[in-house]
Amino acid sequence: MPDSSSKPVALVTGASSGIGDAIARKFAANGFDLVVVARRRERLEQLAAELADQARVEVVVGDVTDPATADNAVKAAMDAFGHLDCLVNNAGSGIWAPVGDTTDEMMDEVIDISLKGPFRFCRAAVKVMQPGSSIINIGSVFGVIGGMTGGVYCAVKAGLIGLTQAIAADYGANGVRCNVVAPGVIRTEMTDAFWEAEPFQRSNQEQTPFDRDGTMADVASTVYFLASEGGSYINGQTIALDGGWSTTKFLCKEALLAERVPQQG
């Protein structure tokens, strides 16, 4: 028989690094037990060890593209804790290319990881979730507003918003909410290599009406809020966590006053 603790339980995919790791730590610090899912066992076990004084942590090693992983993870939650109160679909793929340069292999990878994976986890979770539970899908601001060379990435992140709204409509009456947190570009292991590149800074920092970059802690805090009592009447929404990048025509003073150089040829 599972130990039906009174502590709420969150299942986080892609929890072995970056935003997923930050989300898991935020939930543990606020009284949740955890089921953490990723491909790298050693990182998950390290996370579990570091959180041992705050939370019980069940480790599920699996690839979200494997159709069995979602059912296995939800079963692990039910076997260990007897309930599942929050699902955070964080695992994703960051492939970018213009539509004309996107191969079927590239397209399949992004769809399998970032849309079919979350769909399967949602499908498994809603079968066991009780009233008061929530699902938070980690999307992207590029699912709200298209980005240059976004291709299949933008298409899939927009699809995640559609999935979220469908779940909100179908399961809201049962007390199960579903929302999207859509960050701008957050500095992680995946993005660090080009963070100081001038074109990146021009298209992100110089167009963001805020005095700092977004952080993994910002994402984790927003996700936790949506899962908490404070977010209990928010359903079917997409929260753009981008400092105003997607909703303003902001340009920093340096960009506004820069001299335009005509393109040659």
C-alpha positions as CSV (number, residue, x, y, z in Angstrom):
1,M,0.0,0.0,0.0
2,P,1.3,3.5,-0.8
3,D,2.1,5.9,2.0
4,S,-0.7,8.4,1.6
5,S,1.1,11.4,3.0
6,S,-0.7,14.6,3.5
7,K,2.0,16.4,1.6
8,P,1.1,17.3,-2.0
9,V,3.0,15.5,-4.8
10,A,4.5,17.1,-7.9
11,L,5.8,15.2,-11.0
12,V,8.4,17.1,-12.9
13,T,9.8,16.1,-16.3
14,G,13.3,17.1,-17.5
15,A,14.3,17.5,-13.8
16,S,17.9,16.6,-14.2
17,S,19.2,20.1,-15.0
18,G,18.3,23.7,-15.8
19,I,14.7,24.9,-15.4
20,G,13.4,21.4,-14.3
21,D,15.9,21.2,-11.5
22,A,15.0,24.6,-10.3
23,I,11.3,23.8,-10.4
24,A,11.8,20.6,-8.4
25,R,13.8,22.4,-5.8
26,K,11.1,25.1,-5.5
27,F,8.4,22.6,-4.9
28,A,10.5,20.7,-2.4
29,A,11.2,23.9,-0.5
30,N,7.5,24.6,-0.3
31,G,6.3,21.3,1.1
32,F,5.8,19.0,-1.9
33,D,7.1,15.4,-2.3
34,L,8.4,14.7,-5.8
35,V,8.5,12.4,-8.7
36,V,11.4,13.5,-11.0
37,V,11.8,12.2,-14.5
38,A,14.7,12.5,-16.9
39,R,17.2,10.3,-18.9
40,R,20.2,10.8,-16.6
41,R,20.0,8.7,-13.5
42,E,23.1,10.1,-11.8
43,R,21.7,13.6,-11.9
44,L,18.3,12.6,-10.7
45,E,19.8,10.6,-7.8
46,Q,22.0,13.6,-6.9
47,L,19.0,15.8,-6.9
48,A,17.1,13.3,-4.7
49,A,20.0,13.2,-2.2
50,E,20.3,16.9,-2.0
51,L,16.5,17.3,-1.3
52,A,16.3,14.4,1.2
53,D,15.9,16.6,4.2
54,Q,13.0,18.5,2.5
55,A,11.1,15.9,0.5
56,R,10.6,12.3,-0.4
57,V,11.8,12.0,-4.0
58,E,10.9,9.2,-6.4
59,V,13.3,8.9,-9.3
60,V,12.0,7.7,-12.7
61,V,14.6,7.3,-15.4
62,G,13.1,7.5,-18.8
63,D,12.9,9.2,-22.1
64,V,9.7,11.3,-22.6
65,T,9.6,10.1,-26.2
66,D,9.0,6.5,-25.0
67,P,5.2,5.9,-24.9
68,A,5.6,4.0,-21.6
69,T,7.4,6.7,-19.6
70,A,4.4,8.8,-18.8
71,D,2.4,5.9,-17.5
72,N,5.4,4.6,-15.5
73,A,5.9,8.0,-13.9
74,V,2.3,8.4,-12.9
75,K,2.2,4.9,-11.6
76,A,5.4,5.6,-9.5
77,A,3.6,8.6,-8.0
78,M,0.5,6.6,-7.1
79,D,2.5,3.6,-5.8
80,A,4.8,5.8,-3.6
81,F,2.4,8.4,-2.4
82,G,-1.2,7.4,-3.3
83,H,-2.0,10.7,-5.2
84,L,-0.6,13.2,-7.7
85,D,-1.4,16.8,-7.3
86,C,0.7,18.6,-9.9
87,L,2.3,17.7,-13.2
88,V,4.9,20.0,-14.7
89,N,5.8,19.2,-18.3
90,N,9.2,20.7,-18.6
91,A,11.2,18.4,-20.9
92,G,11.6,19.9,-24.3
93,S,13.7,20.2,-27.4
94,G,15.5,23.4,-28.6
95,I,16.0,22.7,-32.3
96,W,15.7,25.9,-34.4
97,A,15.7,26.3,-38.2
98,P,13.6,28.1,-40.9
99,V,10.8,26.0,-42.2
100,G,12.6,25.5,-45.5
101,D,15.7,24.1,-43.8
102,T,13.8,21.8,-41.4
103,T,14.2,18.1,-42.1
104,D,11.6,15.4,-41.1
105,E,14.1,14.1,-38.5
106,M,14.3,17.6,-36.9
107,M,10.6,18.0,-37.0
108,D,9.9,14.5,-35.5
109,E,12.4,15.2,-32.6
110,V,10.7,18.4,-31.6
111,I,7.2,17.0,-31.9
112,D,8.0,13.8,-30.1
113,I,9.7,15.6,-27.1
114,S,7.8,18.8,-26.8
115,L,4.3,17.9,-27.8
116,K,3.6,14.2,-27.8
117,G,5.6,13.8,-24.6
118,P,3.5,16.4,-22.7
119,F,0.3,15.0,-24.3
120,R,1.1,11.5,-22.9
121,F,1.9,12.8,-19.4
122,C,-1.3,14.9,-19.3
123,R,-3.3,11.9,-20.5
124,A,-1.9,9.7,-17.8
125,A,-2.2,12.4,-15.1
126,V,-5.8,13.4,-15.6
127,K,-6.9,9.8,-15.0
128,V,-5.7,9.9,-11.4
129,M,-5.9,13.6,-10.5
130,Q,-8.4,14.7,-7.9
131,P,-10.1,18.2,-7.6
132,G,-7.6,20.8,-6.7
133,S,-4.8,19.4,-8.9
134,S,-3.1,21.2,-11.6
135,I,-1.0,20.8,-14.8
136,I,1.6,23.4,-15.8
137,N,3.2,23.0,-19.3
138,I,6.4,24.8,-19.9
139,G,6.1,26.4,-23.3
140,S,7.8,29.4,-24.8
141,V,7.0,33.0,-25.7
142,F,7.8,31.8,-29.2
143,G,4.6,29.8,-29.1
144,V,2.7,33.1,-28.5
145,I,4.6,35.2,-31.1
146,G,6.6,33.7,-33.9
147,G,10.4,34.0,-34.0
148,M,12.9,34.2,-36.9
149,T,14.1,30.7,-37.7
150,G,11.6,29.3,-35.2
151,G,10.1,26.8,-37.6
152,V,8.8,23.7,-35.9
153,Y,9.8,25.0,-32.5
154,C,7.3,27.8,-32.7
155,A,4.7,25.5,-34.2
156,V,5.0,22.9,-31.4
157,K,5.0,25.5,-28.6
158,A,1.8,27.0,-30.1
159,G,0.4,23.5,-30.1
160,L,1.2,23.1,-26.4
161,I,-1.0,26.1,-25.8
162,G,-3.8,24.4,-27.7
163,L,-3.4,21.2,-25.7
164,T,-3.5,23.3,-22.4
165,Q,-6.7,25.0,-23.4
166,A,-8.3,21.7,-24.3
167,I,-7.4,20.2,-21.0
168,A,-8.7,23.3,-19.2
169,A,-12.0,23.0,-20.9
170,D,-12.4,19.2,-20.5
171,Y,-11.2,18.8,-16.9
172,G,-11.8,22.2,-15.3
173,A,-15.2,21.1,-14.1
174,N,-13.5,18.3,-12.3
175,G,-11.3,20.7,-10.4
176,V,-8.2,20.0,-12.5
177,R,-6.6,23.2,-13.9
178,C,-4.1,23.5,-16.8
179,N,-1.9,26.4,-17.7
180,V,1.2,27.3,-19.7
181,V,4.3,29.2,-18.4
182,A,5.9,30.7,-21.6
183,P,9.4,32.0,-20.8
184,G,11.5,34.1,-23.0
185,V,15.0,32.9,-23.4
186,I,16.4,31.8,-20.0
187,R,20.1,31.3,-19.4
188,T,20.7,27.6,-18.9
189,E,23.3,25.0,-20.1
190,M,21.4,24.9,-23.4
191,T,21.6,28.6,-24.1
192,D,24.8,29.7,-22.3
193,A,27.0,29.3,-25.4
194,F,25.4,32.1,-27.3
195,W,24.4,34.4,-24.4
196,E,27.1,37.0,-25.0
197,A,26.7,37.0,-28.8
198,E,25.8,40.4,-30.1
199,P,22.9,39.3,-32.4
200,F,21.4,37.4,-29.5
201,Q,21.7,40.5,-27.2
202,R,20.2,42.7,-29.9
203,S,17.1,40.5,-30.4
204,N,16.6,39.8,-26.7
205,Q,18.1,42.2,-24.1
206,E,17.9,45.3,-26.3
207,Q,14.1,44.6,-27.0
208,T,13.2,43.8,-23.4
209,P,11.9,46.7,-21.3
210,F,13.4,45.4,-18.1
211,D,16.8,45.8,-16.4
212,R,17.8,42.2,-16.1
213,D,17.5,38.8,-17.8
214,G,14.9,36.3,-16.8
215,T,16.2,33.4,-14.6
216,M,15.4,29.8,-13.8
217,A,14.2,31.0,-10.4
218,D,11.7,33.3,-12.1
219,V,10.2,30.3,-14.0
220,A,10.2,28.1,-10.9
221,S,8.4,30.7,-8.9
222,T,5.7,31.3,-11.5
223,V,5.2,27.5,-11.9
224,Y,4.9,27.1,-8.1
225,F,2.4,30.0,-7.9
226,L,0.2,28.4,-10.5
227,A,0.2,25.2,-8.5
228,S,-0.5,26.9,-5.2
229,E,-3.7,28.2,-3.6
230,G,-2.8,31.7,-4.9
231,G,-3.2,30.4,-8.5
232,S,-6.3,28.2,-7.8
233,Y,-8.7,30.2,-10.1
234,I,-6.3,30.4,-13.1
235,N,-7.1,28.0,-15.8
236,G,-6.4,27.7,-19.5
237,Q,-4.0,30.7,-19.5
238,T,-0.6,31.3,-21.0
239,I,1.7,33.5,-18.9
240,A,4.5,35.1,-20.9
241,L,7.4,35.3,-18.6
242,D,9.6,37.6,-20.7
243,G,9.9,41.0,-19.1
244,G,7.5,42.5,-21.7
245,W,9.5,41.3,-24.7
246,S,6.4,40.0,-26.5
247,T,3.9,42.7,-25.6
248,T,5.9,45.9,-26.3
249,K,7.7,47.5,-29.2
250,F,10.5,48.4,-26.8
251,L,14.0,49.2,-28.0
252,C,16.8,50.3,-25.6
253,K,18.2,53.8,-26.0
254,E,21.4,52.6,-27.6
255,A,19.4,50.7,-30.3
256,L,17.1,53.7,-30.9
257,L,20.0,56.1,-31.3
258,A,22.2,53.7,-33.3
259,E,23.2,54.8,-36.8
260,R,21.7,52.5,-39.5
261,V,24.3,51.0,-41.8
262,P,23.0,50.3,-45.3
263,Q,23.3,46.6,-46.3
264,Q,25.6,46.1,-49.2
265,G,24.7,44.1,-52.3
